[in-house]
Amino acid sequence: MTISYHERPGVYSDYEASGLYAAQSGGKTVALAAKSTTAEGVRVLHSLADTAAFAAEQPLYGMLRLMFQNGAGTVLLHPVEEQTAAGYSAALQTLLSRQEAQIVLTDSTDASVAAAVKTAVEAASLSRNECIAVLGAEAETPAAYTAAAAALNSARVMLSAPACSCAVDPTPRAVYGAAALAGLLAGQSDPSLPLHGAELSGLTAVTTAWSEAELDQLIRGGVTALEYADGAVRVLRGVSTKTTENGQPDAAWREITTILIVDDVISGVRSSLQRRFSRAKNNAQTRSAIRDQVVMELENRVRREIIEHYGDLTVQANADDPTICDVIFSFGVSHGLRCILLSAHITV
């Protein structure tokens, strides 16, 4: 494992993951790049009341309301000058340069824009601004949806389906499901809490009711399927589009909670070390304090059931550069309970 770092002092990080099934706080900030004739530059919205200025603009108005209704704390809105991949990339670059947003989405369902969003969130995450994207897609069949997900194949990108209508706009749009999902993710303080069965406020209907076989195909293909059940639109299961590695099936990053937990742990440990050791000496006493701080952060997440365990913690001076301290550890993420299998032996 090689960590990329710069000459700027700070705490840098990298990680790798392995999975058993691989083939042999709440109120976070959401960044939205969308078409708007009202907004100029970066517009910061803090509540549902702030969305009123965009009431004449759909789907923007519906998306903004859905994000706040489902838990977003702040929305950073940047209008796109041109609805092209380049236009959205420019808007996202401005939004992510603020290093405030943990969730990213757009009002586009174009495949080239989705690819640009993937590039933007992955680049930002490598620059210590961990975030994920939630996108909508327009397709006719489950196979077409899974093909769109396969083209992205990223642990940091979710693809929701099908199109949904919302309380302020009866027109079904793919981006409404994505906006509600983004708000739900932004509102969850526990990154390990699974999404399956979660109600999405503000959505009124879905355009397609899939069979169980089709739902299986969507989930296994990296699509987060939404369904209408028990009087509400709900998440069937929250998954990322990452389904293969080097062309082989790989489910290590299937659950979106996996990347959320990793981001919580890595960014949390990094931030705590940055605060405490910004002007410290690289000696035995400091390294002992660093180790104690890392243990405290990891123990905190064990108590909160975000991770199951940790180990292999070493803190030592870098062999090639005495100004660098190497901190290495491992941990296991907590898994959500998806189903319970009952087996009964009956005697008559």
C-alpha positions as CSV (number, residue, x, y, z in Angstrom):
1,M,0.0,0.0,0.0
2,T,1.4,3.4,-1.1
3,I,0.0,6.6,0.4
4,S,0.1,9.7,-1.8
5,Y,1.0,12.8,0.2
6,H,2.3,16.3,-0.5
7,E,4.9,18.6,1.1
8,R,2.1,20.4,3.0
9,P,2.2,19.1,6.7
10,G,-0.8,17.1,7.6
11,V,-2.3,13.7,8.1
12,Y,-2.7,11.6,5.0
13,S,-4.5,8.3,4.6
14,D,-5.2,5.3,2.4
15,Y,-7.0,2.0,2.8
16,E,-7.8,-1.3,1.1
17,A,-10.6,-3.7,1.7
18,S,-11.2,-7.3,1.4
19,G,-14.6,-9.1,1.7
20,L,-15.8,-12.5,2.7
21,Y,-18.1,-12.6,-0.4
22,A,-15.6,-11.3,-2.9
23,A,-15.1,-13.5,-5.9
24,Q,-12.4,-16.1,-5.8
25,S,-24.0,13.0,12.4
26,G,-26.7,13.7,11.1
27,G,-27.5,16.7,9.0
28,K,-24.6,16.4,6.6
29,T,-24.0,18.8,3.7
30,V,-25.2,17.9,0.2
31,A,-23.7,19.4,-2.9
32,L,-26.1,19.8,-5.9
33,A,-25.1,20.9,-9.4
34,A,-28.3,21.7,-11.3
35,K,-29.9,23.9,-13.9
36,S,-31.2,27.2,-12.4
37,T,-32.0,30.7,-13.5
38,T,-32.4,31.9,-9.9
39,A,-29.1,30.9,-8.3
40,E,-25.7,32.5,-9.0
41,G,-22.4,31.1,-7.8
42,V,-22.7,28.9,-4.8
43,R,-26.0,29.3,-3.0
44,V,-26.1,27.9,0.6
45,L,-29.5,26.6,1.8
46,H,-30.1,25.7,5.4
47,S,-33.7,24.7,5.6
48,L,-36.9,23.9,3.8
49,A,-38.0,27.5,3.9
50,D,-34.9,28.5,1.8
51,T,-36.2,26.4,-1.1
52,A,-39.2,28.7,-1.7
53,A,-37.1,30.9,-4.0
54,F,-36.9,28.1,-6.5
55,A,-40.6,27.2,-6.5
56,A,-40.9,27.9,-10.2
57,E,-38.0,25.7,-11.2
58,Q,-38.6,21.9,-11.6
59,P,-37.0,19.5,-11.0
60,L,-34.8,21.7,-8.8
61,Y,-37.5,22.7,-6.4
62,G,-38.6,19.1,-5.9
63,M,-35.1,17.9,-5.4
64,L,-34.3,20.6,-2.8
65,R,-37.4,19.9,-0.8
66,L,-36.8,16.1,-0.8
67,M,-33.3,16.6,0.5
68,F,-34.4,18.6,3.4
69,Q,-37.5,16.5,4.1
70,N,-35.3,13.4,4.4
71,G,-32.6,14.9,6.7
72,A,-30.1,17.1,4.9
73,G,-28.6,19.8,7.1
74,T,-27.2,22.1,4.4
75,V,-27.4,22.1,0.6
76,L,-24.8,23.8,-1.5
77,L,-26.3,24.6,-4.9
78,H,-24.3,25.6,-7.9
79,P,-26.1,26.3,-11.2
80,V,-24.6,24.7,-14.4
81,E,-23.9,27.0,-17.3
82,E,-24.2,24.2,-19.8
83,Q,-26.0,20.9,-19.2
84,T,-23.0,19.0,-20.5
85,A,-20.4,16.8,-18.7
86,A,-18.0,19.7,-18.8
87,G,-20.6,22.1,-17.4
88,Y,-21.4,19.8,-14.5
89,S,-17.7,19.0,-13.9
90,A,-17.0,22.7,-13.5
91,A,-19.8,23.2,-11.1
92,L,-18.8,20.2,-9.0
93,Q,-15.2,21.3,-8.9
94,T,-16.3,24.6,-7.4
95,L,-18.6,22.8,-4.9
96,L,-16.1,20.2,-3.8
97,S,-13.3,22.7,-3.5
98,R,-15.1,24.0,-0.4
99,Q,-14.5,20.6,1.3
100,E,-17.8,20.7,3.1
101,A,-20.1,18.2,1.3
102,Q,-20.3,14.5,2.1
103,I,-23.1,13.8,-0.5
104,V,-23.1,14.8,-4.2
105,L,-25.8,14.8,-6.8
106,T,-27.0,16.5,-10.0
107,D,-30.3,17.0,-11.8
108,S,-29.0,15.1,-14.8
109,T,-29.5,11.4,-15.8
110,D,-27.1,11.6,-18.8
111,A,-24.4,8.8,-18.8
112,S,-21.6,11.2,-19.6
113,V,-22.6,13.4,-16.7
114,A,-22.7,10.4,-14.4
115,A,-19.2,9.5,-15.4
116,A,-18.0,13.0,-14.7
117,V,-19.6,12.9,-11.2
118,K,-17.9,9.6,-10.5
119,T,-14.5,11.2,-11.5
120,A,-15.2,14.2,-9.3
121,V,-16.2,12.3,-6.1
122,E,-13.3,9.8,-6.4
123,A,-10.8,12.7,-7.0
124,A,-12.2,14.6,-4.0
125,S,-12.0,11.5,-1.8
126,L,-8.4,11.0,-2.6
127,S,-7.8,14.6,-1.5
128,R,-9.1,14.1,2.0
129,N,-12.7,15.2,1.2
130,E,-14.5,11.8,1.4
131,C,-17.9,11.9,-0.3
132,I,-20.3,9.7,-2.3
133,A,-22.6,10.5,-5.2
134,V,-26.3,9.5,-5.5
135,L,-27.6,9.6,-9.1
136,G,-30.8,8.8,-10.9
137,A,-31.0,6.9,-14.2
138,E,-33.6,6.6,-16.9
139,A,-34.0,3.1,-18.3
140,E,-36.7,0.8,-19.6
141,T,-35.6,-2.5,-18.1
142,P,-33.6,-3.9,-15.2
143,A,-30.9,-5.0,-17.6
144,A,-30.5,-1.4,-18.8
145,Y,-30.3,-0.1,-15.2
146,T,-27.7,-2.7,-14.3
147,A,-25.7,-1.8,-17.5
148,A,-25.7,1.8,-16.3
149,A,-24.5,0.8,-12.9
150,A,-21.8,-1.5,-14.4
151,A,-20.5,1.5,-16.5
152,L,-19.9,3.3,-13.2
153,N,-18.7,0.4,-11.0
154,S,-17.7,2.6,-8.1
155,A,-18.0,2.2,-4.3
156,R,-18.6,5.9,-4.1
157,V,-21.6,6.1,-6.5
158,M,-25.2,5.0,-5.9
159,L,-27.7,4.6,-8.7
160,S,-31.4,4.8,-7.8
161,A,-34.4,3.4,-9.7
162,P,-37.1,3.8,-10.9
163,A,-38.4,7.3,-11.5
164,C,-40.6,8.7,-8.7
165,S,-43.1,11.5,-8.3
166,C,-43.2,13.8,-5.4
167,A,-45.6,15.9,-3.5
168,V,-44.8,19.1,-5.3
169,D,-44.4,17.6,-8.8
170,P,-46.5,14.7,-10.1
171,T,-44.2,14.2,-13.1
172,P,-42.1,11.1,-12.5
173,R,-38.4,11.9,-12.5
174,A,-35.4,9.7,-11.8
175,V,-33.6,12.4,-9.9
176,Y,-36.4,12.6,-7.3
177,G,-35.5,9.2,-5.8
178,A,-31.8,10.2,-5.9
179,A,-32.6,13.5,-4.0
180,A,-34.6,11.7,-1.3
181,L,-31.8,9.1,-0.9
182,A,-29.2,11.9,-0.6
183,G,-31.2,13.5,2.1
184,L,-31.7,10.2,3.9
185,L,-27.9,9.6,3.9
186,A,-27.2,13.1,5.0
187,G,-29.5,12.8,7.9
188,Q,-28.1,9.5,9.3
189,S,-25.6,9.9,12.2
190,D,-24.8,6.2,12.2
191,P,-22.9,5.2,9.0
192,S,-23.4,1.5,9.8
193,L,-27.2,1.7,9.9
194,P,-28.6,-0.1,6.8
195,L,-31.0,1.6,4.5
196,H,-33.3,-1.3,3.6
197,G,-36.9,-0.5,4.5
198,A,-36.2,3.1,5.1
199,E,-39.1,5.4,4.2
200,L,-38.4,8.3,1.8
201,S,-40.4,11.3,2.8
202,G,-42.0,13.5,0.1
203,L,-42.1,10.8,-2.6
204,T,-45.6,9.7,-3.6
205,A,-45.2,7.0,-6.1
206,V,-42.8,4.9,-8.2
207,T,-43.3,4.3,-11.9
208,T,-42.5,0.6,-11.9
209,A,-43.4,-2.3,-9.6
210,W,-40.8,-5.0,-10.2
211,S,-41.0,-8.7,-9.6
212,E,-38.8,-10.4,-7.0
213,A,-36.6,-11.8,-9.8
214,E,-36.2,-8.3,-11.3
215,L,-35.4,-6.8,-7.8
216,D,-32.8,-9.5,-7.3
217,Q,-31.2,-8.6,-10.7
218,L,-31.2,-4.9,-9.8
219,I,-29.6,-5.3,-6.4
220,R,-27.0,-7.7,-7.6
221,G,-26.2,-5.4,-10.5
222,G,-25.5,-2.4,-8.2
223,V,-28.8,-0.6,-8.4
224,T,-30.5,0.8,-5.3
225,A,-34.2,-0.1,-6.0
226,L,-37.1,1.8,-4.6
227,E,-40.5,0.4,-4.1
228,Y,-43.9,1.5,-2.8
229,A,-44.8,-0.6,0.2
230,D,-46.9,0.0,3.3
231,G,-48.2,3.3,2.1
232,A,-44.8,4.9,1.4
233,V,-41.9,4.8,-1.0
234,R,-39.1,2.8,0.6
235,V,-35.5,1.7,-0.1
236,L,-35.4,-2.0,-0.9
237,R,-31.6,-2.1,-0.2
238,G,-28.9,0.6,-0.3
239,V,-26.1,-0.6,-2.6
240,S,-23.2,1.0,-4.5
241,T,-22.5,0.4,-8.2
242,K,-19.3,-1.4,-7.3
243,T,-19.9,-5.1,-8.4
244,T,-16.7,-6.2,-10.0
245,E,-12.9,-5.9,-9.5
246,N,-10.6,-6.5,-12.5
247,G,-13.6,-8.0,-14.4
248,Q,-14.5,-10.5,-11.7
249,P,-17.6,-10.4,-9.4
250,D,-16.8,-8.7,-6.1
251,A,-19.3,-7.9,-3.4
252,A,-16.8,-6.4,-0.9
253,W,-18.2,-2.9,-1.5
254,R,-21.8,-3.9,-2.3
255,E,-23.4,-2.4,0.8
256,I,-23.2,1.4,0.7
257,T,-22.7,1.3,4.5
258,T,-19.2,-0.2,3.9
259,I,-17.8,2.9,2.3
260,L,-19.7,5.2,4.8
261,I,-18.1,3.3,7.7
262,V,-14.6,3.5,6.1
263,D,-15.0,7.2,5.6
264,D,-16.2,7.8,9.1
265,V,-13.2,5.9,10.6
266,I,-10.5,7.2,8.4
267,S,-11.6,10.8,8.4
268,G,-12.3,10.7,12.1
269,V,-8.9,9.3,13.0
270,R,-7.2,11.7,10.6
271,S,-9.0,14.8,11.9
272,S,-8.3,13.9,15.6
273,L,-4.6,13.4,14.8
274,Q,-4.5,16.7,12.8
275,R,-6.0,18.6,15.7
276,R,-3.7,17.2,18.4
277,F,-0.4,16.8,16.5
278,S,-0.2,19.7,14.0
279,R,3.1,20.9,15.6
280,A,4.6,17.9,17.3
281,K,8.0,16.2,17.4
282,N,8.4,12.8,15.8
283,N,9.8,11.1,18.9
284,A,8.8,8.2,21.1
285,Q,6.6,10.2,23.4
286,T,4.6,11.7,20.5
287,R,4.2,8.4,18.8
288,S,2.9,6.9,22.0
289,A,0.4,9.7,22.3
290,I,-0.6,9.1,18.7
291,R,-1.2,5.5,19.4
292,D,-3.4,6.3,22.4
293,Q,-5.4,8.7,20.3
294,V,-6.0,6.2,17.5
295,V,-7.0,3.6,20.1
296,M,-9.5,6.0,21.6
297,E,-11.1,6.8,18.2
298,L,-11.4,3.1,17.3
299,E,-12.7,2.1,20.7
300,N,-15.3,4.8,20.4
301,R,-16.5,3.3,17.1
302,V,-16.5,-0.2,18.6
303,R,-18.8,1.0,21.4
304,R,-21.1,2.7,18.9
305,E,-21.2,-0.6,16.9
306,I,-19.8,1.1,13.8
307,I,-16.9,-1.3,13.6
308,E,-16.8,-4.8,15.1
309,H,-13.1,-4.9,16.0
310,Y,-9.7,-3.5,15.2
311,G,-6.1,-4.6,15.5
312,D,-2.6,-4.8,14.1
313,L,-2.0,-1.2,15.2
314,T,1.6,0.0,14.8
315,V,3.0,3.5,15.1
316,Q,6.6,4.1,14.1
317,A,8.9,6.5,12.4
318,N,9.2,6.1,8.7
319,A,12.4,4.3,7.7
320,D,13.2,6.7,4.8
321,D,12.0,10.1,6.2
322,P,12.3,11.0,9.9
323,T,9.6,13.6,9.6
324,I,6.9,11.0,8.8
325,C,5.1,8.8,11.3
326,D,3.6,5.7,9.9
327,V,0.3,4.6,11.5
328,I,-1.1,1.3,10.4
329,F,-4.1,-0.6,11.7
330,S,-6.9,-2.9,10.5
331,F,-10.6,-3.0,11.4
332,G,-13.8,-4.9,10.5
333,V,-16.9,-3.0,9.6
334,S,-20.3,-3.8,11.2
335,H,-22.9,-5.3,8.9
336,G,-26.6,-4.6,8.7
337,L,-29.1,-7.3,9.3
338,R,-30.7,-7.9,5.9
339,C,-32.7,-11.1,6.6
340,I,-33.4,-13.8,9.2
341,L,-33.6,-17.4,8.0
342,L,-36.0,-19.6,9.9
343,S,-35.8,-23.4,9.7
344,A,-38.5,-25.4,11.5
345,H,-38.5,-29.1,12.2
346,I,-42.2,-30.2,12.7
347,T,-43.3,-33.3,14.3
348,V,-46.9,-34.4,13.6
